[in-house]
């Protein structure tokens, strides 16, 4: 979603801000802007669309040297993605500029009040309210820090701000409430950013701001205070990310690189989460004690993480016989639910910044539930609400479409399910076999990746389709939901997933000779036979079947077949995922889509 970068130091702010914004581009945005201060005045430059448009604009204008500035990429919420609505926004006298991530919920009331007081608004954003509010307070007290403290007390919602004022040229003020923000420390230069990649290669010491904190960032020092104005002692942490982590390493897209990283990530997870004597060890979580304290499990997540959660429900219920409720975090927040102090609530989030998932966990915490978080970002906001954290260890995921983080989530959830099963039912042959099979997964994913050319041909064959249907049964059902989501988000083809048994209750009306139907069939007697029948039903309506299966029989009834390695049906989701990721990738590629940054989407969805 939106991204913030700020710089104060001795070097050219423009270049540092643009590089920082470039490193945040992957998060998804639709306009960009910077404010550059030359020690006397501040100039604001904004452009609709990609960062390149802003760079061209900056190349066309005569810029004065400036070593202080703030920059932003915006993902439109209030008002269209126009140049006027892009950040930074400035006060009516042009002296105060501000960039904002998050949503100011009471902006309407405040805007009316400020308009009555004579402030002129130019944009439709909620953000401009904050500019005029701080400006009003500044005009009363003549001190930027105090003006910010006064103003934030009047704001409701989520905000991370970076603020500069011409009359206080020695500082940038950073504010955090329910939206991530951090300060990067350098030598005679300091930075502010909404996420770590903006700082990579520039500074390597950081301060994570907490909610309700303000950082007064000078060139040579930084002071952090709370919203009451009291000084807060902050820990300085070393930045653990290398520039290499955000490079495509020769791949055409981050998505393709990330799909191909999956075998090595799973090997890394197996090394991390298995002891030398073959026992599953989930960090320092005492699962036995934890499970004695709870009587049910609830999982909350969104998007691909939600599909991983749905897969986990099948695994845990089938293997460990523990009931699991899975809820979309955005639904969980607003419905009556049974969460209490005897509930283990598992929050799954790649980014750790998804607002819906964080709010759901906050609510669960208020009910004294035990909170376990699975995230790829141990430095993210979600970790604050966790009693226990299981890091995915998948490395930064840059492409908006989740791929490697999804399989990493599945793998960790398998380990959790197996551990729970072993604890509850004791070791048995099935569990022993599944545990052994986990170690074969990386090589099996490699076998799937070897079929890239075949999958590419198949994707190109159906790339002009208007719609796609995905069907699966049992534990494969969340996998087809994930396959359909992948295809939708990067190719913009309408794709719907159904349990195969539901097809005949309505969706089959859509099937004709133009409809590709991706059917996932895994060899486990009952479900396989039922799937074959469902495929017959599709064939009888002339639908085109792309079978994703681990069984070579019945080939003649399929139009295309992606053959997966043999595996227990429980582990098939780990093999289905890369096949369907490649199908989506090559479909999008053949349609000329922007694979890594699909339209309208953001990598971390920081608004509810
Ligand atoms: C998946 O490809 C997505 N782009 C999206 O659905 C994502 O999984 C969702 O927004 C949740 O994100 P999180 O895992 O970072 O919480």
Boltz pocket constraint, residues with backbone or C-beta under 6 A from the ligand:
constraints:
  - pocket:
      binder: B
      contacts: [[A, 302], [A, 303], [A, 304], [A, 305], [A, 348], [A, 349], [A, 350], [A, 351], [A, 352], [A, 353], [A, 354], [A, 357], [A, 400], [A, 401], [A, 402], [A, 403], [A, 486], [A, 489], [A, 601], [A, 602], [A, 603], [A, 604], [A, 605]]
      max_distance: 6.0
